[in-house]
Amino acid sequence: MFSVIYKLQHCQFHLSDSNELLIDAYLAVRDNVDELIELLSSYQNTLEEFERVRAWDRDDEYSKRSRTQKASRLIYLNKTCYNGLFRVNDKGEFNVPFGKYNSPTICDEANLRACSQALQGVQIEVLEFDQVLTRIGRDDFVYLDPPYEPISVTSSFNSYTTRKFDEVDQTRLFKFCQRLTSKRARFLLSNSSAAWLRLLYEKESKFTVGRVKARRSINSDGKGRGEINEILVRNYR
Ligand SMILES: C[S@@+](CC[C@H](N)C(=O)[O-])C[C@H]1O[C@@H](n2cnc3c(N)ncnc32)[C@H](O)[C@@H]1O
């Protein structure tokens, strides 16, 4: 995504997601990269530190922490937790265990600065995907990267928020893609190759469904890691 933004600097970009933590992290990278780097440089890769930082969201004081502090926590946990997973429990508390990696790069300063540079001028907001519809017009391009529909019960791992993205949401997203098409906007959507979902998109004559192999290191089930089949759906040639 960042390299696309770099290459198309004449375009206006909007980024949105319903996960406030993720959006706060993008905003901190865009607006407070020096402070973010300083905070990230102070964390240790130890079980004690990991448990202390992970427990922030069990504390009443958490809501008073700054956006940059919350972003540093998210990045730190992502780099040091088991397999880089993001998962929360029913109370919205991050619950992935310590990853026990030898020397994870907790603070990749050059990369953070490059991402910050790329995000300058990008509009970044917490939004449900269907709230974006009224802002999209003819010739806009929309990339959709939703929670992947589980292929099997054991591969189900889409708890990015306390609310699961279920079959009703996937169907709502399919209808959203039809509305984008009516508005003459172009879209590209990635998802798993779950059979019912692939058939749903394949039966819409205005859509083209391609299959690709993608490398995935994020899966709670070790057998689900490595190369997996995904679909790429688009409404343009
Ligand atoms: C496969 S991840 C994509 C991650 C993202 N591209 C990133 O920058 O890390 C799926 C994303 O969909 C988001 N999501 C889930 N339900 C949503 C909804 N109803 N509207 C908008 N975003 C949603 C999740 O918060 C999660 O970040």
The ligand as an SDF file (V2000), in Angstrom:
LIG
                    3D

 27 29  0  0  0  0  0  0  0  0999 V2000
   -7.4040   -8.4250    6.6290 C   0  0  0  0  0  0  0  0  0  0  0  0
   -7.4830   -7.0790    7.7610 S   0  0  0  0  0  0  0  0  0  0  0  0
   -6.8640   -5.7510    6.8300 C   0  0  0  0  0  0  0  0  0  0  0  0
   -5.8590   -4.9800    7.6020 C   0  0  0  0  0  0  0  0  0  0  0  0
   -5.4440   -3.6470    6.9930 C   0  0  0  0  0  0  0  0  0  0  0  0
   -5.3630   -3.6510    5.5610 N   0  0  0  0  0  0  0  0  0  0  0  0
   -4.1550   -3.1120    7.6160 C   0  0  0  0  0  0  0  0  0  0  0  0
   -3.7520   -2.0500    7.2470 O   0  0  0  0  0  0  0  0  0  0  0  0
   -3.5520   -3.7460    8.4800 O   0  0  0  0  0  0  0  0  0  0  0  0
   -9.2150   -6.7540    7.8180 C   0  0  0  0  0  0  0  0  0  0  0  0
   -9.5940   -5.4240    8.4240 C   0  0  0  0  0  0  0  0  0  0  0  0
  -11.0070   -5.2270    8.3060 O   0  0  0  0  0  0  0  0  0  0  0  0
  -11.4230   -4.4170    9.3860 C   0  0  0  0  0  0  0  0  0  0  0  0
  -12.8960   -4.4800    9.5440 N   0  0  0  0  0  0  0  0  0  0  0  0
  -13.6510   -5.4540   10.1280 C   0  0  0  0  0  0  0  0  0  0  0  0
  -14.9570   -5.1610   10.0360 N   0  0  0  0  0  0  0  0  0  0  0  0
  -15.0620   -3.9720    9.3700 C   0  0  0  0  0  0  0  0  0  0  0  0
  -16.1630   -3.1450    8.9700 C   0  0  0  0  0  0  0  0  0  0  0  0
  -17.4170   -3.5080    9.2170 N   0  0  0  0  0  0  0  0  0  0  0  0
  -15.8920   -1.9800    8.3280 N   0  0  0  0  0  0  0  0  0  0  0  0
  -14.6030   -1.6180    8.0860 C   0  0  0  0  0  0  0  0  0  0  0  0
  -13.5160   -2.3650    8.4300 N   0  0  0  0  0  0  0  0  0  0  0  0
  -13.7400   -3.5300    9.0540 C   0  0  0  0  0  0  0  0  0  0  0  0
  -10.6510   -4.9890   10.5670 C   0  0  0  0  0  0  0  0  0  0  0  0
  -10.5720   -4.0670   11.6210 O   0  0  0  0  0  0  0  0  0  0  0  0
   -9.2980   -5.3080    9.9300 C   0  0  0  0  0  0  0  0  0  0  0  0
   -8.3680   -4.2790   10.1300 O   0  0  0  0  0  0  0  0  0  0  0  0
  1  2  1  0
  2  3  1  0
  2 10  1  0
  3  4  1  0
  4  5  1  0
  5  6  1  0
  5  7  1  0
  7  8  2  0
  7  9  1  0
 10 11  1  0
 11 12  1  0
 11 26  1  0
 12 13  1  0
 13 14  1  0
 13 24  1  0
 14 15  1  0
 14 23  1  0
 15 16  2  0
 16 17  1  0
 17 18  1  0
 17 23  2  0
 18 19  1  0
 18 20  2  0
 20 21  1  0
 21 22  2  0
 22 23  1  0
 24 25  1  0
 24 26  1  0
 26 27  1  0
M  CHG  2   2   1   9  -1
M  END
$$$$
